[in-house]
Amino acid sequence: MTERSRPNLLEAVNLHVRAGTYPAVRGVTAGFAPGEFTAVIGPNGAGKSTLLRALLGLSVPESGEVRLCGQALGHWPRAHRSSALAYLAQGEELPLATRVRDVVALGRGAGEWRWGLIPTRPWTEEDEAAVAEALERTDTLRFEHRRVSELSGGERQRVSLARALAARPRYLLLDEPTNHLDLAYALDVVRYVRCEVAGGLGVVAVLHDLNLAARADRVVLLHQGQVLAAGPPATVLTPAHLHEAYGVQVLVTHVAGRLVVVADD
Ligand SMILES: Nc1ncnc2c1ncn2[C@@H]1O[C@H](COP(=O)(O)OP(=O)(O)OP(=O)(O)O)[C@@H](O)[C@H]1O
């Protein structure tokens, strides 16, 4: 089955996006399917974050378009877009004095946070159930009453993940979700992501760690704003592609059945 023929696809179609005046994304075409974990990789400045923001409709393309379920993103009502596409931005700061459960509840989009939750619509049973489910799935329920300031970096990242999942999105877009996390927490994030993907969520994650990217279903390698390679990890994470993108010689091998990339300097 081709990417185009899949239903519910989030697609970039010949997308050109400027970051400021800089042409950061130059003619990217890529499809992201539900129930699939896609890692977006590439060297610093390759256009990864710009692509992610464009997929969310947070930046306007110069040309080309983003489509959700076959329709241009701009045609979907804003409320539909923000419930279908959840975002975990790079280095996102959580409100430190706020309790975990309240932070996760923010993901429901039922209010705004200004020194406390200002409701913009009535809280429903569905909201309550979605928050409980998100806390449970990310293993944050056990510290739901603690304040963010009392949590470690890895625990905060799980709370951010819970807040995103509370929206019950179709797609979760993550910008460097494992940044600053130790190995155990980084693997945790990937494990949670895999679990949600098995339940049908589409995940697009910008990752710098190529060995974490190797655990994705698909990898999109960006270089100078363009797709250098896309497909299953073994076809993208090759010495030739990685040398072209990063200018570094690497060895690609298998350890205990896993693909492993090692710098060969
Ligand atoms: N506001 C801006 N004005 C001018 N150039 C910008 C602006 N924002 C980003 N850029 C440039 O656009 C290019 C792509 O940036 P982007 O943040 O998308 O890259 P990235 O692949 O996510 O990088 P990193 O891995 O370093 O986070 C970079 O060269 C960056 O310097």
The ligand as an ORCA input file, in Angstrom:
! r2SCAN-3c Opt
* xyz 0 1
  N      13.801     32.982     13.020
  C      14.774     32.541     12.216
  N      15.422     33.375     11.378
  C      16.365     32.930     10.530
  N      16.746     31.640     10.446
  C      16.154     30.770     11.267
  C      15.132     31.161     12.202
  N      14.722     30.059     12.867
  C      15.465     29.026     12.377
  N      16.312     29.447     11.450
  C      17.266     28.626     10.687
  O      16.536     27.619     10.015
  C      17.294     26.420      9.965
  C      16.445     25.256     10.442
  O      16.156     25.439     11.821
  P      15.450     24.285     12.663
  O      15.321     24.788     14.054
  O      14.228     23.837     11.964
  O      16.557     23.142     12.571
  P      16.663     21.798     13.403
  O      16.967     20.721     12.425
  O      15.474     21.596     14.272
  O      17.961     22.121     14.258
  P      18.461     21.606     15.725
  O      18.798     20.161     15.581
  O      19.691     22.427     15.929
  O      17.380     21.896     16.714
  C      18.538     26.658     10.815
  O      19.628     26.905      9.955
  C      18.219     27.897     11.612
  O      19.367     28.683     11.859
*
